[in-house]
C-alpha cells in the first residue's frame, strides 16, 4: 500500500431527461453528478475490517476466499459493498497485484441527516467509491475512469439485477453526461459467460456510450424535494409491463422521449435556453403520459405543482428519475426566477435543496 490512508469522494446524481427510455438500446439520457457525496477511506490494518457509519456497523471482519469477499455479518445492507469489494479484488488478483489487509470506512451525505432518502443514487455512489478506493490503493498505476466505471457497473448490476448504470456513470465521471446504457441483461449475460473480469473490461460494450457536456452559464438549475421517497424498481417494473401489454403506447413514449431529449441536448450544446426548456417540458409530458397509460404514478400531485410553478415563472420542471416522489428538477432562465421559484416551492410544501452540479466525479482528497 503506497501510503497509510486514502480517502475517495464520490458524487451522487440526479436524472435530468430520458428516464425509462434509457432502459432500451441506444436511447440517450441526461444525468448530472451533484455535490452530495459518499466518502470511502482505506487505511492499512492488521486485519480486514469494514465500517459503515450510516448503518452504525463498525469493525466488521471480512475474509477473502477464492476471490470472493465474505463480510461476517447477517446484515443484508452490506451486499452492495461486499460485491464491489469482490469485483475490485478479483480484478487486482487477475493483474497479479498483492492485496494486503485493510480497513475500509464508508460514510454518506446523500441522504438527509434524519435518514430521509432524496433519490441521489446512494448505492451506485457507494459502489463507485469502494472500487475507486481499492484500485487507487493497490494498483501500481492510476486506474482510468473507464476501468472504474466498468467495474462499478458490473458490480452494481450484479447486486441489483437491473438498472441503466447512469448513476454509476455520474458518480465516476462527474458533470452533465449524455449517456446510453450498456443494457443490464446484456451485461449480466456476458459477465456470467466471461472467463475473467479483465476480459469483460477489454471487450466492446455494444450499447454503451458516454459524453460529457457543458452546462450553459445562463441557465439556473433547481432541485426540490417532495417529502416522499419513491421506489424506482417498482415504477420501472410497471412501465416495462406496458411494453408487453401495449407495445404501441410504449413505442409512442420512446419516440416522444427521444424527440424531447434530442431537443434538450441540442439546447444544451447551442446554449439555446428556449429550446432546452422546450425539451424539458416535452419530456415531462412524455413521462406523465406513459405513467398514465401504465397506471404508474410518475407525476404525483406535488411533483405536478413543482413543475407547474417552474413553468409559470418562465422555466421548465419535471420529475427526476423514476418519479412517484423523490426530487423534481427545474431549469430557470435567470437567478431572480430561480429564487422566486424556491419561494413558491416552499409555500407549496416543497423543500428546495441546495444542490449544485459536481464536475469531477470520483476523486481522491486530502484529509
C-alpha positions as CSV (number, residue, x, y, z in Angstrom):
1,X,0.0,0.0,0.0
2,X,1.5,3.3,-1.2
3,X,0.6,5.2,1.9
4,X,-1.3,4.7,5.1
5,X,-4.5,6.5,4.3
6,X,-6.6,7.2,1.2
7,X,-10.0,8.9,1.0
8,X,-12.2,8.9,-2.1
9,X,-15.0,11.4,-2.5
10,X,-17.8,10.3,-4.9
11,X,-20.8,12.4,-6.0
12,X,-24.4,11.4,-6.1
13,X,-26.6,12.0,-9.1
14,X,-29.9,13.4,-10.4
15,X,-31.5,12.1,-13.6
16,X,-32.3,15.1,-15.9
17,X,-34.0,13.8,-19.0
18,X,-34.7,10.5,-20.8
19,X,-35.8,8.3,-17.8
20,X,-37.3,4.9,-18.6
21,X,-36.4,5.2,-22.3
22,X,-32.7,4.7,-21.3
23,X,-33.5,1.1,-20.4
24,X,-34.0,0.5,-24.2
25,X,-31.0,0.1,-26.5
26,X,-29.4,3.3,-27.9
27,X,-31.8,5.7,-26.1
28,X,-30.0,8.6,-24.6
29,X,-30.3,10.0,-21.1
30,X,-29.1,13.2,-19.4
31,X,-27.7,12.6,-15.9
32,X,-26.0,15.1,-13.7
33,X,-23.5,14.5,-10.9
34,X,-24.3,16.6,-7.8
35,X,-22.4,18.0,-4.8
36,X,-23.6,15.5,-2.2
37,X,-21.0,12.8,-1.6
38,X,-20.1,9.3,-0.4
39,X,-16.7,9.0,1.2
40,X,-14.6,5.8,1.2
41,X,-11.4,5.8,3.3
42,X,-8.9,2.9,3.3
43,X,-6.1,2.5,5.7
44,X,-3.6,-0.2,6.4
45,X,-4.7,-2.6,9.1
46,X,-3.6,-5.8,10.9
47,X,-6.8,-7.5,9.8
48,X,-9.5,-6.9,7.1
49,X,-12.2,-4.7,8.6
50,X,-15.2,-2.8,7.2
51,X,-17.0,0.2,8.9
52,X,-20.3,1.7,7.6
53,X,-21.1,4.7,9.8
54,X,-24.5,5.3,8.2
55,X,-25.7,1.8,9.2
56,X,-23.9,2.0,12.6
57,X,-21.8,-1.1,11.6
58,X,-18.3,-0.8,12.9
59,X,-15.2,-3.1,12.5
60,X,-17.0,-5.9,10.6
61,X,-14.4,-8.6,9.8
62,X,-14.2,-9.7,6.2
63,X,-12.2,-12.5,4.6
64,X,-11.1,-13.1,1.1
65,X,-12.0,-16.7,0.0
66,X,-11.1,-17.7,-3.6
67,X,-11.5,-14.1,-4.8
68,X,-14.9,-13.7,-3.0
69,X,-15.2,-11.3,-0.1
70,X,-17.1,-12.6,2.8
71,X,-18.3,-10.0,5.3
72,X,-19.0,-11.6,8.7
73,X,-22.5,-10.1,9.3
74,X,-26.1,-11.1,8.8
75,X,-27.0,-7.5,7.8
76,X,-28.1,-7.6,4.2
77,X,-27.4,-3.9,3.7
78,X,-23.7,-4.7,3.2
79,X,-24.4,-6.6,-0.1
80,X,-23.5,-3.7,-2.4
81,X,-20.3,-3.1,-0.6
82,X,-19.3,-6.8,-0.4
83,X,-19.9,-7.3,-4.1
84,X,-18.0,-4.2,-5.0
85,X,-15.0,-5.3,-2.9
86,X,-15.2,-8.7,-4.6
87,X,-15.1,-7.3,-8.1
88,X,-12.3,-4.9,-7.3
89,X,-10.2,-7.6,-5.6
90,X,-10.9,-10.1,-8.4
91,X,-9.6,-7.6,-10.9
92,X,-6.5,-6.9,-8.8
93,X,-5.7,-10.6,-8.5
94,X,-6.1,-11.0,-12.2
95,X,-3.5,-8.2,-12.6
96,X,-1.2,-10.1,-10.2
97,X,-1.5,-7.3,-7.6
98,X,-0.9,-8.2,-4.0
99,X,-3.7,-7.1,-1.6
100,X,-2.6,-6.6,2.0
101,X,-5.1,-6.3,4.9
102,X,-7.0,-3.0,5.1
103,X,-9.8,-1.2,7.0
104,X,-12.4,0.3,4.7
105,X,-14.6,3.1,6.2
106,X,-17.7,4.4,4.3
107,X,-19.9,7.3,5.1
108,X,-22.6,9.0,3.0
109,X,-24.1,12.5,2.9
110,X,-26.5,11.7,0.1
111,X,-29.5,11.3,2.4
112,X,-30.8,13.8,4.9
113,X,-29.4,13.5,8.5
114,X,-32.8,12.3,9.6
115,X,-32.5,9.3,7.2
116,X,-34.8,10.7,4.5
117,X,-33.7,9.4,1.1
118,X,-33.7,12.1,-1.6
119,X,-33.1,9.8,-4.6
120,X,-29.5,10.8,-5.2
121,X,-28.3,7.3,-6.1
122,X,-26.5,6.2,-2.9
123,X,-25.9,2.6,-3.8
124,X,-24.2,3.5,-7.1
125,X,-22.1,6.2,-5.4
126,X,-21.1,3.7,-2.7
127,X,-20.1,1.0,-5.2
128,X,-18.1,3.5,-7.3
129,X,-16.4,4.9,-4.2
130,X,-15.4,1.4,-2.9
131,X,-13.9,0.4,-6.3
132,X,-12.1,3.7,-6.8
133,X,-10.6,3.4,-3.3
134,X,-9.4,-0.2,-3.6
135,X,-7.9,0.4,-7.1
136,X,-6.2,3.6,-6.2
137,X,-4.7,2.0,-3.1
138,X,-3.3,-1.2,-4.6
139,X,-2.7,-0.7,-8.3
140,X,0.8,0.5,-9.0
141,X,-0.6,3.0,-11.6
142,X,-3.5,5.3,-11.8
143,X,-6.7,3.5,-12.8
144,X,-8.6,5.0,-15.7
145,X,-12.1,6.4,-15.2
146,X,-13.3,3.9,-17.8
147,X,-11.9,0.9,-15.8
148,X,-13.6,2.3,-12.6
149,X,-16.9,2.8,-14.4
150,X,-16.9,-0.7,-16.0
151,X,-16.0,-2.5,-12.7
152,X,-18.6,-0.4,-10.8
153,X,-21.2,-1.1,-13.4
154,X,-20.6,-4.8,-13.4
155,X,-20.8,-4.8,-9.6
156,X,-23.9,-2.7,-9.3
157,X,-25.9,-4.7,-11.9
158,X,-24.7,-8.0,-10.4
159,X,-26.1,-6.9,-7.0
160,X,-29.2,-5.2,-8.1
161,X,-30.1,-7.4,-11.1
162,X,-31.1,-4.4,-13.3
163,X,-30.6,-0.7,-13.8
164,X,-29.2,1.6,-16.6
165,X,-25.8,2.4,-14.9
166,X,-26.4,6.1,-15.5
167,X,-26.0,6.7,-11.7
168,X,-22.7,4.8,-11.8
169,X,-21.5,7.0,-14.8
170,X,-22.4,10.2,-13.0
171,X,-20.5,9.1,-9.9
172,X,-17.5,8.1,-11.9
173,X,-17.1,10.9,-14.5
174,X,-18.9,13.8,-12.9
175,X,-20.6,16.7,-14.7
176,X,-23.6,16.5,-17.1
177,X,-23.5,13.4,-19.2
178,X,-25.1,12.3,-22.4
179,X,-25.4,8.6,-21.6
180,X,-26.6,5.4,-23.3
181,X,-27.0,2.3,-21.2
182,X,-24.9,-0.9,-21.7
183,X,-28.3,-2.8,-21.1
184,X,-28.3,-4.7,-17.9
185,X,-29.5,-8.0,-19.4
186,X,-26.6,-7.9,-21.9
187,X,-24.1,-7.1,-19.2
188,X,-25.2,-9.8,-16.8
189,X,-25.3,-12.5,-19.5
190,X,-21.8,-11.5,-20.8
191,X,-20.3,-11.3,-17.3
192,X,-21.6,-14.8,-16.4
193,X,-20.1,-16.2,-19.6
194,X,-16.9,-14.3,-19.3
195,X,-13.6,-16.0,-18.4
196,X,-12.5,-13.1,-16.3
197,X,-13.3,-9.6,-15.1
198,X,-10.4,-8.3,-17.2
199,X,-11.8,-9.9,-20.3
200,X,-15.1,-8.1,-19.6
201,X,-13.3,-4.7,-19.5
202,X,-11.4,-5.4,-22.7
203,X,-14.4,-6.4,-24.9
204,X,-16.7,-3.9,-26.7
205,X,-19.8,-2.8,-24.7
206,X,-22.1,-2.6,-27.7
207,X,-24.9,-0.4,-26.5
208,X,-22.9,1.8,-24.1
209,X,-21.7,5.4,-24.7
210,X,-21.0,8.4,-22.5
211,X,-20.1,12.0,-23.3
212,X,-19.6,15.0,-21.0
213,X,-21.5,18.2,-21.8
214,X,-21.0,21.8,-20.7
215,X,-23.8,23.3,-18.7
216,X,-24.8,26.7,-20.2
217,X,-23.9,29.6,-17.9
218,X,-27.2,31.4,-18.3
219,X,-29.5,28.7,-17.1
220,X,-30.2,28.1,-13.4
221,X,-30.6,24.5,-12.1
222,X,-33.0,24.0,-9.2
223,X,-33.9,20.9,-7.2
224,X,-37.0,20.4,-5.0
225,X,-37.8,17.6,-2.6
226,X,-41.5,16.5,-2.4
227,X,-41.1,14.9,1.0
228,X,-42.0,11.4,-0.3
229,X,-39.5,8.7,-1.1
230,X,-40.2,6.6,-4.2
231,X,-39.5,3.0,-5.2
232,X,-37.6,3.2,-8.5
233,X,-37.6,-0.6,-9.0
234,X,-41.4,-0.8,-8.7
235,X,-42.1,2.1,-11.1
236,X,-39.6,0.7,-13.6
237,X,-41.4,-2.7,-13.5
238,X,-44.8,-1.0,-14.0
239,X,-43.6,1.0,-17.0
240,X,-41.8,-2.0,-18.6
241,X,-45.1,-4.0,-18.2
242,X,-46.6,-1.6,-20.6
243,X,-44.1,-2.7,-23.2
244,X,-45.7,-6.1,-23.0
245,X,-49.4,-5.1,-22.6
246,X,-49.5,-2.2,-25.0
247,X,-46.4,-2.1,-27.3
248,X,-47.9,0.7,-29.4
249,X,-48.2,3.1,-26.5
250,X,-44.8,2.1,-25.3
251,X,-43.2,2.8,-28.7
252,X,-45.0,6.1,-28.8
253,X,-43.5,7.0,-25.5
254,X,-40.0,6.1,-26.7
255,X,-40.5,8.3,-29.8
256,X,-41.8,11.2,-27.7
257,X,-39.0,10.8,-25.2
258,X,-36.3,10.7,-27.9
259,X,-37.6,13.9,-29.5
260,X,-37.7,15.7,-26.2
261,X,-34.2,14.5,-25.1
262,X,-32.7,15.4,-28.5
263,X,-34.2,19.0,-28.1
264,X,-32.7,19.2,-24.6
265,X,-29.2,18.1,-25.7
266,X,-29.3,20.5,-28.8
267,X,-30.4,23.3,-26.5
268,X,-27.5,22.5,-24.1
269,X,-24.9,22.3,-26.8
270,X,-26.0,25.6,-28.5
271,X,-26.8,27.4,-25.2
272,X,-30.3,27.8,-26.7
273,X,-32.3,28.2,-23.5
274,X,-35.8,28.3,-25.0
275,X,-35.0,25.0,-26.9
276,X,-33.5,23.4,-23.7
277,X,-36.7,24.4,-21.7
278,X,-39.0,23.1,-24.5
279,X,-37.1,19.7,-24.3
280,X,-37.7,19.5,-20.5
281,X,-41.4,20.3,-20.9
282,X,-41.8,17.7,-23.7
283,X,-40.0,15.1,-21.6
284,X,-42.3,15.9,-18.7
285,X,-45.3,15.4,-20.9
286,X,-44.0,12.1,-22.3
287,X,-43.3,10.7,-18.8
288,X,-46.7,11.8,-17.4
289,X,-48.4,10.2,-20.4
290,X,-46.6,6.9,-20.2
291,X,-47.3,6.9,-16.4
292,X,-51.0,7.3,-17.0
293,X,-51.1,4.5,-19.6
294,X,-49.1,2.2,-17.3
295,X,-51.2,3.2,-14.2
296,X,-47.9,4.2,-12.6
297,X,-47.9,7.5,-10.6
298,X,-44.8,9.1,-12.1
299,X,-46.0,12.6,-11.6
300,X,-47.5,12.9,-8.1
301,X,-49.7,15.9,-7.3
302,X,-46.8,17.6,-5.5
303,X,-44.4,16.9,-8.5
304,X,-47.1,18.4,-10.8
305,X,-47.1,21.5,-8.6
306,X,-43.3,21.7,-8.6
307,X,-43.3,21.6,-12.4
308,X,-46.2,23.9,-12.9
309,X,-44.7,26.6,-10.7
310,X,-41.4,26.4,-12.7
311,X,-43.4,26.9,-16.0
312,X,-45.4,29.8,-14.5
313,X,-42.1,31.6,-13.8
314,X,-40.8,31.1,-17.3
315,X,-38.8,28.0,-16.7
316,X,-39.4,24.2,-17.1
317,X,-39.6,21.5,-14.5
318,X,-40.0,17.7,-14.4
319,X,-39.7,14.7,-12.1
320,X,-36.2,13.5,-11.7
321,X,-35.6,9.7,-12.1
322,X,-38.5,7.4,-11.9
323,X,-40.8,9.9,-10.3
324,X,-43.5,8.9,-7.9
325,X,-42.0,11.2,-5.3
326,X,-38.3,12.0,-4.5
327,X,-37.0,15.1,-6.3
328,X,-38.2,17.2,-9.1
329,X,-35.8,19.5,-11.1
330,X,-36.3,22.8,-12.9
331,X,-34.2,24.9,-15.2
332,X,-34.8,28.7,-14.9
333,X,-33.7,31.5,-17.3
334,X,-32.3,33.8,-14.5
335,X,-31.1,33.8,-10.9
336,X,-34.0,36.0,-10.0
337,X,-36.6,33.5,-11.4
338,X,-34.8,30.6,-9.6
339,X,-35.0,32.5,-6.3
340,X,-38.7,33.2,-6.9
341,X,-39.2,29.5,-7.7
342,X,-37.6,28.4,-4.4
343,X,-40.0,30.8,-2.5
344,X,-43.0,29.4,-4.4
345,X,-42.0,25.9,-3.8
346,X,-41.6,26.5,0.0
347,X,-45.1,28.0,0.1
348,X,-46.4,24.8,-1.7
349,X,-44.7,22.5,0.8
350,X,-41.8,21.6,-1.4
351,X,-38.3,21.7,0.1
352,X,-35.7,23.4,-2.1
353,X,-32.4,21.6,-1.9
354,X,-29.1,23.5,-2.0
355,X,-27.6,21.1,-4.6
356,X,-25.3,22.2,-7.4
357,X,-23.5,20.2,-10.2
358,X,-20.3,18.4,-9.4
359,X,-17.8,18.4,-12.3
360,X,-15.1,15.9,-11.1
361,X,-16.7,12.5,-10.4
362,X,-14.9,10.2,-8.0
363,X,-11.6,11.7,-6.8
364,X,-9.0,11.3,-4.1
365,X,-9.0,14.0,-1.5
366,X,-6.6,15.1,1.3
367,X,-7.9,14.6,4.8
